[in-house]
Amino acid sequence: MPGVEFSMPSSITVQPGEKKNFQVKVTIDPARLEKTMDPAMEKTQSSIDLNTGKTMVPEQARQFIASESGRIKLTEGDQTLRVPLHAAPKPVSTMKVAGNNVQVPAGSSQTRVTLEGTELNQGGYRSLLGAFEWGASVNRVNPEQPVGQQRYEGEPAACGCGLERARAQGCGQRPERRHAFLRHQHVEELGCDL
């Protein structure tokens, strides 16, 4: 992978009963990174049901993560220890929305934002912009308070949201309606129909 290089001592010698540390260095030049496919990979892929032979997903360009890998070989007599090396770096853009706050006008569901920073369009990598909304915020639990006296109800240690059409169908609702839900570690589910 262009822009990634491993370096280490060409050899080390360890005497019987001795321990030695050595450094393996990964040097990454972000300006030279390119999304290159491992030559052993197929450039396209499809999905076929092995029971019926029916093509489920037609052949299309394969998704992959560019990476650099190798092995360190350590030998003693006729024994060889192979230690794997792997790095999968990718460049990132500095693009962001200007300012700290985005206001959507009352009665509207959209607004324009001003972007600042540098986009990324380099060697097969291209930056995309995603919009997210802050979904949950709580005060941290006091670690000195005994466990039995802590209130976990509002502590979303792991929080996420989703949208499921199938859930609405399973509840006997019209299939065109969707169900939004919020899950976190301590509250099973909060939901509403859309």
C-alpha positions in Angstrom: 0.0 0.0 0.0 1.6 3.3 -1.0 2.4 5.5 1.9 2.9 2.7 4.5 6.2 1.3 5.5 7.3 -1.2 8.2 10.8 -1.0 9.6 12.6 -3.1 12.2 16.1 -4.4 12.9 17.3 -6.8 10.1 18.3 -9.3 12.8 18.4 -9.7 16.6 20.4 -12.2 18.6 19.0 -13.6 21.9 21.2 -15.7 24.2 19.7 -18.7 26.1 17.6 -17.5 29.0 17.8 -13.9 27.7 14.9 -11.6 26.9 15.1 -8.8 24.3 12.7 -6.2 23.1 12.9 -4.7 19.7 10.9 -2.0 18.0 8.7 -2.4 14.9 8.0 1.0 13.4 5.1 1.8 11.0 5.7 5.0 9.0 2.6 6.5 7.4 2.7 9.3 4.8 -0.9 10.5 4.6 -0.2 12.4 1.3 0.8 9.1 -0.4 -2.0 6.8 0.8 -4.0 5.1 -1.9 -6.9 2.7 -1.7 -5.2 -0.3 -3.4 -6.6 -3.8 -3.4 -4.6 -6.9 -2.4 -3.7 -8.6 -5.7 -5.1 -11.9 -4.4 -8.6 -10.4 -4.1 -11.3 -10.6 -6.8 -12.2 -7.2 -8.1 -16.0 -8.1 -8.2 -18.3 -10.1 -6.0 -21.8 -11.5 -6.0 -24.1 -13.4 -3.7 -25.5 -16.8 -4.7 -27.8 -19.0 -2.7 -25.9 -22.2 -2.4 -29.1 -24.2 -1.9 -30.9 -23.0 -5.0 -28.1 -21.6 -7.2 -30.1 -18.4 -7.5 -28.2 -15.1 -7.7 -29.2 -13.0 -4.7 -27.0 -10.0 -5.5 -25.6 -9.5 -9.0 -21.9 -9.1 -9.6 -20.6 -5.7 -8.6 -17.5 -3.9 -7.6 -16.1 -5.4 -4.4 -15.8 -3.3 -1.2 -12.5 -3.6 0.6 -10.2 -2.0 3.1 -6.8 -1.2 1.8 -4.0 -2.4 4.1 -0.4 -3.3 4.4 0.6 -6.5 6.0 3.6 -8.8 6.5 5.4 -11.1 8.9 8.4 -11.0 11.2 10.2 -14.3 11.1 12.2 -15.3 14.2 14.2 -18.5 13.9 16.0 -20.7 16.4 17.6 -23.8 14.9 15.0 -25.4 12.7 12.1 -23.7 14.5 10.5 -20.5 13.0 8.1 -18.1 14.8 6.0 -15.9 12.4 4.6 -12.8 14.0 1.9 -11.0 11.8 2.0 -7.3 11.0 -1.0 -5.4 9.8 -1.9 -1.7 9.3 -5.0 -0.3 7.6 -4.6 3.5 7.7 -6.7 5.9 5.7 -6.5 9.6 5.1 -9.2 11.8 6.6 -10.5 15.2 5.7 -10.7 18.3 7.9 -14.1 19.2 6.6 -16.7 20.3 9.2 -19.6 22.6 9.7 -18.5 26.1 10.5 -19.4 27.1 14.1 -20.6 24.9 17.0 -24.4 25.1 16.4 -26.8 24.4 13.6 -30.3 26.0 13.9 -33.2 24.7 11.9 -35.9 27.4 11.6 -39.2 26.8 13.3 -41.7 25.1 11.0 -39.0 23.8 8.7 -37.2 20.4 8.5 -34.1 21.7 6.7 -31.4 24.4 6.8 -28.3 25.3 5.0 -24.9 24.9 6.6 -21.5 26.5 5.8 -18.6 24.0 5.5 -15.0 24.8 6.3 -11.8 22.8 6.1 -10.3 20.6 3.4 -12.2 17.9 1.5 -10.5 14.6 0.7 -10.3 13.2 -2.9 -7.1 11.2 -3.1 -6.1 7.9 -4.5 -9.6 6.3 -4.3 -10.5 7.9 -1.0 -13.3 10.5 -1.1 -14.8 12.3 1.9 -18.5 12.4 2.5 -20.5 14.5 4.8 -23.0 13.0 7.3 -25.6 14.8 9.4 -26.2 13.6 13.0 -28.2 14.8 15.9 -27.2 14.7 19.5 -29.5 12.1 21.0 -28.8 11.7 24.7 -27.0 13.4 27.5 -26.8 12.6 31.2 -24.7 13.5 34.2 -22.0 10.9 35.1 -22.8 8.5 37.9 -20.8 9.3 41.1 -18.2 6.5 41.3 -18.0 6.9 45.1 -21.7 6.3 45.7 -22.5 2.7 46.7 -23.8 0.7 43.7 -27.2 0.0 45.3 -27.9 3.7 45.7 -27.0 4.7 42.2 -29.7 5.6 39.7 -29.1 3.9 36.4 -32.3 4.7 34.7 -30.8 7.7 33.0 -27.4 6.4 32.3 -27.2 5.5 28.7 -23.8 3.7 28.8 -24.5 2.3 25.3 -27.0 4.2 23.2 -28.2 4.0 19.7 -31.2 4.5 17.5 -32.6 2.9 14.4 -35.5 2.7 12.0 -37.2 -0.5 11.2 -40.0 -1.1 8.7 -40.2 -4.8 9.6 -40.9 -4.0 13.2 -44.1 -2.1 12.2 -45.1 -5.1 10.0 -44.6 -7.5 12.9 -46.8 -5.4 15.2 -49.8 -5.7 12.8 -49.4 -2.1 11.6 -49.5 -0.9 8.0 -46.2 -1.9 6.3 -45.7 1.7 5.0 -45.5 2.9 8.6 -42.1 2.8 10.2 -41.0 2.5 13.8 -38.2 4.6 15.3 -36.7 3.3 18.5 -34.0 4.2 21.0 -32.1 1.5 22.9 -29.6 1.8 25.6 -28.2 -0.4 28.3 -30.7 0.2 31.1 -34.0 1.1 29.3 -35.1 -1.7 27.0 -36.8 0.4 24.3 -38.5 3.8 23.8 -40.4 4.0 20.5 -42.8 5.9 18.3 -44.4 5.3 15.0 -43.5 7.5 12.0 
